[in-house]
Amino acid sequence: MKIKIIKKIKWNNKGLIPVITQDIFTKKILMLAWMNKKSLEKTIKNKEAFYWSRKRKEIWYKGKNSGCIQKVYNIYLDCDKDCLLLIVKQILNYSCHTGKKTCFYNKIL
């Protein structure tokens, strides 16, 4: 991601931006999480997903405990510059803490 674009990010009042994570192969949306500037910088540097835990108030490395690491291939900033899209290769079979492949399994309509 170009540095010029990063500087244009519109962080919310808590210094966070929502992040949609999509599987590079299946194109399924895996999860929605949050990043702060440091977690985004770590993600860019390591090419693996680091998010901000709003509950624990700390950066968390996706897959640290579960082994379900997300290798980052692309990062996109949306047109309003207030949401990110991570294109990842999901290591192991799930991204959700419930053990599901995706966090979006509760169908409403």
TAGIBEL-V751866 format. One record per residue. RES is the residue in one letter. SS is DSSP state (~ for helix, > for strand, _ for the rest). Layout:
BEGIN
res	ss
RES	SS
RES	SS
END
This chain:
BEGIN
res	ss
M	_
K	_
I	~
K	~
I	~
I	~
K	~
K	_
I	_
K	_
W	_
N	_
N	_
K	_
G	_
L	_
I	>
P	>
V	>
I	>
T	>
Q	>
D	>
I	_
F	_
T	_
K	_
K	_
I	>
L	>
M	>
L	>
A	>
W	>
M	>
N	_
K	~
K	~
S	~
L	~
E	~
K	~
T	~
I	~
K	~
N	~
K	_
E	>
A	_
F	>
Y	>
W	>
S	>
R	_
K	_
R	_
K	_
E	>
I	>
W	>
Y	>
K	_
G	_
K	_
N	_
S	_
G	_
C	_
I	_
Q	>
K	>
V	>
Y	>
N	>
I	>
Y	>
L	>
D	_
C	_
D	_
K	_
D	_
C	>
L	>
L	>
L	>
I	>
V	>
K	>
Q	>
I	_
L	_
N	_
Y	_
S	_
C	_
H	_
T	_
G	_
K	_
K	_
T	_
C	_
F	_
Y	_
N	_
K	_
I	_
L	_
END
